[in-house]
Amino acid sequence: MLDLINVSYDTRIPNNVGLSSDKRVLKALEKWHPGYINWWNDLIPRKFQESLIYLRTAVSVDPKGWAKFDYVKMPEYRWGILLAPKVEGRIIPCGEHYGEPAWQEVPGEYRAMLRRLIVIQGDTEPASVEQQRFLALTAPSLYDMRNLFQVNVEEGRHLWAMVYLLHKYFGRDGREEADELLRRQSGSEEAPRLLGAFNEETPDWLSFFMFTYFTDRDGKMQLESLAQSGFDPLSRSCRFMLTEEAHHMFVGETGVGRTIQRTCEAMREAGIDDPFDVDRVRDLGVIDLPLIQKKLNLHYTLSLDLFGQEVSTNAANAFNAGIKGRYHENRLDDDHQLKDATYPVWNFVDGKLVREEVPALTAINMRLRDDYTKDAAGGVGRWNKIIEKAGIEFELKLPHEAFHRQIGVFAGKTFDPEGNLLTQAEYEARKGEWLPNKTDGDFIQSLMKQVTEPGKYAGWIAPPKVGIDNKPGDFEYVKLHMA
Amino acid sequence: MTKPFKQHLIDPEICIRCYTCEMTCGLEAITHDDNNVVVDAEKCNYCMDCIPVCPTGSIDNWRVVEEPYSLEEQFGWDELPEQAEIAAAEESDSEALDDAVAALLADAHAGAGGRARAPASAAKPTINMYSLARPAEARVQGNYRLTEEGSDSDVRHIILDLGATPFPVLEGQSVGIIPPGTDAEGKPHLPRLYSVSSPRDGERPGFNNLSLTVKRVEGGVCSNYVCDLKKGDTVRLTGPFGSTFLMPSDPQAHLLMICTGTGSAPFRAFTMHRQREFPGLKDSLTLVFGARRPGELPYFGPLGKVPESFMRKLFAFSRQEDAPKQYVQDKLREEDDRIAAILRDPKGHVYVCGLKAMEQGVNEALADIARGAGLNWSELRDTMRDEGRYHVETY
């Protein structure tokens, strides 16, 4: 167990922010750290805390330093505070301060807005670890278990990154917010996490893969737009976090892909051509493609809700203030102030869905969501290639954005996945075709059995094509502690 | 016909299009269209910056080609093409892209009796970051004599500070040092290889420095240059090199390390890494170390401070007064039960490092011990080598 008293913060917290010479922040983090370790220790089942896990640790931000692989016990993971290198002469990339030097300190007029953005981002990081806390007990392989823990420790590091900003730049209320990040709990009655999607437990591994593919991709898009912040320390934090976020995208995309791969293989071996012959496919102990589509529908639409209202003054204010940019703001070729620009946004007029031009400044959320959908569609295309290669006639699709929505213009109305408006009764009658029902959930649960022999995989998922850090197939990614 | 070369490619079936590599590449050698992320062979200089940042491993693909695949060809791929049948391709999986260095390492590892492989759980080494054309510069932080003043054997511990230059090196890897000046024909000297004797996180933990263990050789251009270096001098480095003589990450692996003289360099690094990562381990390292006398055994003092419970140390001295001559093979035979247990252990790893002359004696001793334990040494050695558990580096 980590010796809390003799932590050398100089070496235990790899950092490039001069922590050892910043006594005030160092002291604040020293006070915060035990609470964090307690949170971690209470969260993850004990035997996994004691196990040696082959993890990647970032010890510096240069390409060679941020992916050091070695066996580590999770509580001894070195959660670093690492900011992407400072770009000399960086300017505020958008809004009314466009072109002015980027802020190195918090601009007083935007203090509250910035703090709120950082707190919301920070709140999602520990929340997802909380949602996934029991998954290791049903890991389909040591490889997958390791990937789960890698995602978890990196979410932990992202929390550190946000907590550092709170401590460094927001004084006493920053410290209080940092404490609150540890007090709130996913799914808690009295102190839930701030965003709805982060209060649901992740019940099974397919959900986990879908979550990392769709919901973490929302996180990626949020980080992308915070990486465009005129507040330079936030921008630099998020730019470095994005390199790690790519791993989460990878876990999601390959996890779903390997599930599809195994289903297709099993169908071929059994001579089943019809993907809708669900009972026979399930008898093979693999997840039928229509159910994978249902899970996709669920997680994609829950994630769309995270982007908020399509037309939003909050988002407009953040953009205008220069504290949150658009996706790849620095690569866009316009005035970066959106003075006269318009952007097409979904609206519902006379019973029909139409895209209406609105001032682009107010449509920042819609635009980011569109960028998200384009990004998310890429992987779906690659999943379809697996199905096509297996010679099975089935195509996974992203449902229409109107389907199954709780936030924004579509909320409170019922659509099918093609975007046709339905009556409540019609929707209820057919909902089970589009979203996982209890039987589906029970079936997936029945497959969730832990596999701990190195190189072996549960029957519903194919092995990966390449090992982590190029390790061979039977590599022991987790040395389970035999309690 | 152009000389066959290794082209860097990305596997489109595994890549998730996160573009992290593209953002990392300082040369803008990586680009993408709506379909694939691809590497421009004209621009890639094998700096390997993109390798560790890739979450999928799709980035680490190579084909030996006579004509490089164009960007347009790569954009059109659904999967990587097979390696074409080119003679040079068989050797493409080498320890260094530089032919001369690869040949040196192949020769040093020849004593293992077959193609060397890294231990299964070894960390992935970075190789070829710096070349003769683009060397790294390091500053000398210290130069200490390791052997007694009176001895004619002058072995030095040299500490090099890389400053802000990334130089990721694993225990067991080597670096090249380029001696200044020119040879008799007026050509610049080629680099000489030295095994790093410090662990991956630096001679001092968290510092970007490394150490070398160098013996002065009479008339040796490079060894005299290195042994005479003064604090503050600047040295040009190539490398890192070597992708097989590495230590397993698995703390349950038992390491038997057999060396003479400066062959101790990699084992100092192995031991220090284990001590820093797993200080609580018991009895998982065995060192058999030979020298003429204690005063000529590099690191004799510091080794004495490593507890026997952490590492079993067996010293063999061949010129000690009032004592019979002993060589490392004699120590192996004395401890045959211990050695046999390591040979039987599926997690046992054997490393031999030092002068070529030690190879035969060590091999015979291991063969005898194996025979005594009812094992067939030549078969066992081949198995261990194929599993990355038997390593020889001799010169």
Chai-1 contact restraints between the chains, C-beta under 6 A:
chainA,res_idxA,chainB,res_idxB,connection_type,confidence,min_distance_angstrom,max_distance_angstrom,comment,restraint_id
A,T11,B,G206,contact,1.0,0.0,6.0,A-B,restraint_1
A,D62,B,P166,contact,1.0,0.0,6.0,A-B,restraint_2
A,P63,B,T24,contact,1.0,0.0,6.0,A-B,restraint_3
A,P63,B,D49,contact,1.0,0.0,6.0,A-B,restraint_4
A,P63,B,V53,contact,1.0,0.0,6.0,A-B,restraint_5
A,K64,B,P166,contact,1.0,0.0,6.0,A-B,restraint_6
A,K64,B,P168,contact,1.0,0.0,6.0,A-B,restraint_7
A,A67,B,P52,contact,1.0,0.0,6.0,A-B,restraint_8
A,F69,B,A123,contact,1.0,0.0,6.0,A-B,restraint_9
A,D70,B,S249,contact,1.0,0.0,6.0,A-B,restraint_10
A,Y71,B,S249,contact,1.0,0.0,6.0,A-B,restraint_11
A,T243,B,T20,contact,1.0,0.0,6.0,A-B,restraint_12
A,T243,B,V53,contact,1.0,0.0,6.0,A-B,restraint_13
A,A246,B,C18,contact,1.0,0.0,6.0,A-B,restraint_14
A,A246,B,T20,contact,1.0,0.0,6.0,A-B,restraint_15
A,A246,B,P55,contact,1.0,0.0,6.0,A-B,restraint_16
A,H247,B,P55,contact,1.0,0.0,6.0,A-B,restraint_17
A,M249,B,I16,contact,1.0,0.0,6.0,A-B,restraint_18
A,M249,B,C18,contact,1.0,0.0,6.0,A-B,restraint_19
A,F250,B,I16,contact,1.0,0.0,6.0,A-B,restraint_20
A,F250,B,P55,contact,1.0,0.0,6.0,A-B,restraint_21
A,F250,B,T56,contact,1.0,0.0,6.0,A-B,restraint_22
A,E253,B,I16,contact,1.0,0.0,6.0,A-B,restraint_23
A,G378,B,R17,contact,1.0,0.0,6.0,A-B,restraint_24
A,K465,B,I14,contact,1.0,0.0,6.0,A-B,restraint_25
A,V466,B,I14,contact,1.0,0.0,6.0,A-B,restraint_26
A,V466,B,G57,contact,1.0,0.0,6.0,A-B,restraint_27
A,D469,B,K124,contact,1.0,0.0,6.0,A-B,restraint_28
A,N470,B,G57,contact,1.0,0.0,6.0,A-B,restraint_29
A,N470,B,K124,contact,1.0,0.0,6.0,A-B,restraint_30
A,P472,B,A120,contact,1.0,0.0,6.0,A-B,restraint_31
